[in-house]
Amino acid sequence: MWNPARFAASSLRRRLRLFSTAIPGACIIHKRGADILHDPWFNKDTGFPLSERDRLGLRGLLPPRVISFEQQYARFMESYRSLEKNTQGHPENFVALAKWRLLNRLHDRNETLYFRVLMNNIKHFAPIIYTPTVGLVCQNYSGLFRRPRGMYFSAKDKGEMMSMIYNWPAPQVDMIVLTDGSHILGLGDLGVQGIGIAIGKLDMYVAAAGINPQRILPLMLDVGTNNQKLLEDWLYLGVRQPRLEGEEYLSIVDEFMEAVFKRWPKAIIQFEDFQMKWAFETLKRYRKRFCMFNDDIQGTAGVALAGLLGTVRAQGQQLDDFVNHKIVVVGAGSAGLGVLNMAVQAVSKITGNNETAARNFFLIDKDGLITKERKNIDPAAAPFAKDPVETMGLGEGAILLEVVKKVKPHVLLGLSGVGGIFSEEVLKAMHESDSKKPAIFAMSNPTLNAECTAADAFKHAGENIIFASGSPFQNVDLGNGKVGHVNQANNMYLFTGIGLGTLLSGARFITDGMLLAAAEWRSVSLTYVGKEIQKGILYPSIDSIRHITAEVGAAVLRAAVSEELAEGHGDVGARELMHMSKEETVDYITRNMWYPVYSPLVHEK
């Protein structure tokens, strides 16, 4: 459980070491001179001490004054504040991209300073390097491209991937985020430009989970694009052909997976933003062969389930009452179905009955309510198709407004990618919910694709609601000193802990039990806020995400141990993990988080 006192103590320790004078261990490098200055992993800019400049052949290649890490940090923040001041009054997208460019230039030059900036200002910078700005970056990536980051495997590389993987310079990779660009956020097929989402996710892994940035790898699997606009864009950097399909597509992914795990057998791969048919197919195909998970299906599901269980608490009930909650899910893609699958697992765990676990869940897609009367139901959605006797008189294809009025749900959850689909009429219908404190989750990203805004939700559905969104919105001023609290129900609260916990457990597979442990920890931890949860605050501030990640990671690790999947990591073996208490597990996780400080560099031929 999230412990405020322990968090305060750990926060103090982090502040004390923020600009610590303790000397970290030396780092062996195999380059000298200008080659170091051009390598963001090792470059310290003007922070190289004179002894290091002499040792590494840098004297004369930098201005003579040595600038401390603290001064470099302050100088960047001053530049950022100046940018904010100079762009006041400009269009929102223009400002967002200007901020991203400034951060990206630092990322390209000096990763240690870049990640210190992110960690110290995560609440401010997460919306720039991650959602919602990352969607804008992906849409414009070919034009924004300046230098490569990550690796690109394409349809033209078939038969060459086993050798290509050795082109990556890092000897060890722990965490990989892979996308084929087919369904980026709610923006659709962006082809090779989807690499931006993999980069943004891994930045969060470093900032929130402390994964060493020298051991991460963004990967793009470019099998073409069906986006005609991109195919006709002379700046587009990807393969100019329609997407591969069927066995031809799967053979490319198969070859890629074999190549990755041949070189790095203990790596973890997070599949990101694959279109629904391939998201489910690849998860089924690889999850019992390789250490992988799909963030859209399983990560989104975990953070949504944590919020749904937290909603039960916020409505003044016990967690076991979740089985009686009626939930309308709008969006039958990989994310929406992932949420329902995990919610069914939670209900089954409470009741011990899997057959009736989905009875209170209603699924709506672009054609309306899905019932068993529908022809050609997608196999992934079939378990949630309602029997006519369960629809309360609603027919096949009933529209959203009709469903909300009839079902009177406790929760209305959107993962449709359709901005504004929670219309004024739909939100007003939530007034008649069977709950005195109904919940509205508008989880689609980026911001323009959110099913409704926070302001509209509180205006039309009433002040006594719980509101959560995928992208950040500001709290809503309700007048008379009242505030409508906005929760950001974003995957970043879960995927970072899933990856870190799996890595440090040494598990070779990621099971449903490990994922459910992550979601359940998040929901149980909500009790820490006491009176706050009664105000509808479901998630702690993103400022505490590093601690949250440690706790989630510990829950995942303990689940791996209980399922006898943990093999240990580094010098810590499976037996030692087995005998750790909960507190010791959290401490073990925390001690293994990377923290950005300049290490002394030693050249070795």
Stockholm file with secondary structure:
# STOCKHOLM 1.0

chainA/1-605         MWNPARFAASSLRRRLRLFSTAIPGACIIHKRGADILHDPWFNKDTGFPLSERDRLGLRGLLPPRVISFEQQYARFMESYRSLEKNTQGHPENFVALAKWRLLNRLHDRNETLYFRVLMNNIKHFAPIIYTPTVGLVCQNYSGLFRRPRGMYFSAKDKGEMMSMIYNWPAPQVDMIVLTDGSHILGLGDLGVQGIGIAIGKLDMYVAAAGINPQRILPLMLDVGTNNQKLLEDWLYLGVRQPRLEGEEYLSIVDEFMEAVFKRWPKAIIQFEDFQMKWAFETLKRYRKRFCMFNDDIQGTAGVALAGLLGTVRAQGQQLDDFVNHKIVVVGAGSAGLGVLNMAVQAVSKITGNNETAARNFFLIDKDGLITKERKNIDPAAAPFAKDPVETMGLGEGAILLEVVKKVKPHVLLGLSGVGGIFSEEVLKAMHESDSKKPAIFAMSNPTLNAECTAADAFKHAGENIIFASGSPFQNVDLGNGKVGHVNQANNMYLFTGIGLGTLLSGARFITDGMLLAAAEWRSVSLTYVGKEIQKGILYPSIDSIRHITAEVGAAVLRAAVSEELAEGHGDVGARELMHMSKEETVDYITRNMWYPVYSPLVHEK
#=GR chainA/1-605 SS CCCHHHHHHHHHHHHHTTTCCCCCCCEEESCCTHHHHTCTTTCCGGGCCHHHHHHTTCTTSSCSSCCCHHHHHHHHHHHHHHHHHHTTTSCHHHHHHHHHHHHHHHHHHCHHHHHHHHHHTHHHHHHHHSTTHHHHHHHTHHHHCCSCCSEEEEGGGTTTHHHHGGGSSCSCCCEEEEECSSSCTTSCCCGGGGHHHHHHHHHHHHHHHCCCGGGEEEEEEECCCCCHHHHTCTTCCSCCSCCCCHHHHHHHHHHHHHHHHHHCTTCEEEECSCCHHHHHHHHHHHTTTSSEEEIIIIIHHHHHHHHHHHHHHHTTCCGGGGGGCCEEEECCSHHHHHHHHHHHHHHHHHHSCSTTTTTTEEEEETTEECBTTCSSCCTTTGGGCBCGGGSTTCCTTCCHHHHHHHHCCSEEEECSCCTTCSCHHHHHHGGGCSSSSCEEEECCSSGGGSSSCHHHHHHHHCSSCEEEESSCCCCEEEETTEEECEEECCGGGTHHHHHHHHHHHTCSSCCHHHHHHHHHHHHHHGGGGTHHHHTTCCSCCGGGHHHHHHHHHHHHHHHHHHTTCCCEETTEEHHHHHTCCHHHHHHHHHHTSCCCCCCCEEECC
#=GC SS_cons         CCCHHHHHHHHHHHHHTTTCCCCCCCEEESCCTHHHHTCTTTCCGGGCCHHHHHHTTCTTSSCSSCCCHHHHHHHHHHHHHHHHHHTTTSCHHHHHHHHHHHHHHHHHHCHHHHHHHHHHTHHHHHHHHSTTHHHHHHHTHHHHCCSCCSEEEEGGGTTTHHHHGGGSSCSCCCEEEEECSSSCTTSCCCGGGGHHHHHHHHHHHHHHHCCCGGGEEEEEEECCCCCHHHHTCTTCCSCCSCCCCHHHHHHHHHHHHHHHHHHCTTCEEEECSCCHHHHHHHHHHHTTTSSEEEIIIIIHHHHHHHHHHHHHHHTTCCGGGGGGCCEEEECCSHHHHHHHHHHHHHHHHHHSCSTTTTTTEEEEETTEECBTTCSSCCTTTGGGCBCGGGSTTCCTTCCHHHHHHHHCCSEEEECSCCTTCSCHHHHHHGGGCSSSSCEEEECCSSGGGSSSCHHHHHHHHCSSCEEEESSCCCCEEEETTEEECEEECCGGGTHHHHHHHHHHHTCSSCCHHHHHHHHHHHHHHGGGGTHHHHTTCCSCCGGGHHHHHHHHHHHHHHHHHHTTCCCEETTEEHHHHHTCCHHHHHHHHHHTSCCCCCCCEEECC
//
